[in-house]
């Protein structure tokens, strides 16, 4: 009898070689291609070859892509499942975030919304650089009072605009592709970004100062189209789940190790200031001050749970 046809699943992501997102999908593909008994093969398209995060989310819902990942912060066009995670000072640490995403109540809430809104099944959360730092080309920023007059690159989202305004910056919406040229030309003077992206995108050539505000971190949501998932069957689904857990540990361990190395490398090029407890309190109070503006868009029970599991 002829062999059964092997199903090829198209995968897309925006990670580059050496970055956690790239590592995750590379490790996952190796495992599934070895263990799925020839029933399934993953074909990975990295580095934004098939579009940015929002395009990947749309393609996953349509089913033109089978698997992929994108930043939770960029999922708003599909779902509000992660709206709460965009608020400043929601996560206390990387380990706190892991507790949140592993919590049964929170994962059930998010997973149901992702299947309903985005048409996908969540496989895991890839760490992408830890907390952002508040970096600029002009001067050291110890408290929000020091920010006045500086133009910071903003996302065109209410939360990002609100946070920058609360920190007394002048929000300047700018596409990612225009951000580095804009900084070189003086259109913007600062950016809120993870150290890994400051280095890899070339911002370290321009930025002079950074402050460790510990306000925001985001994650790539690894997912699979729900119809594709349902068609795999229990046996292959179990292979996917196990492979996803293994790939996630490898990728996240690499990301944490890279962050420490990159921060040390950046210190040779720019000053990185860690606020005193009193100074950090001022950053946090200003950031948390925007929460009430968005309370109608957040399930209060979910937010209470997110905060409680990190205690």
Secondary structure, 3 states (H helix, E strand, C coil): CCCCCCEEEEEECCCCCCCHHHHHHHHHHHHHHHHCCCCEEEEEECCCCCCCHHHHHHHHHHCCCCEEEEEHHHCCCCCCCCHHHHCCCCCCCHHHHHHHHHCHHHHHHHHHHHHHHHCEEEEEEEECCCCEEEEECCCCCCCHHHHCCCEEEECCCHHHHHHHHHCCCEEEECCHHHHHHHHHCCCCCEEEEEHHHHHHCCHHHCCCEEECCCCCCCEEEEEEEHHHHHHHCHHHHHHHHHHHHHHHHHHHHHHHHHHHHHHHHHHCCCEEECCCHHHHHHHHHHHHCCHHHHHHHCCHHHHHHHHHCCC
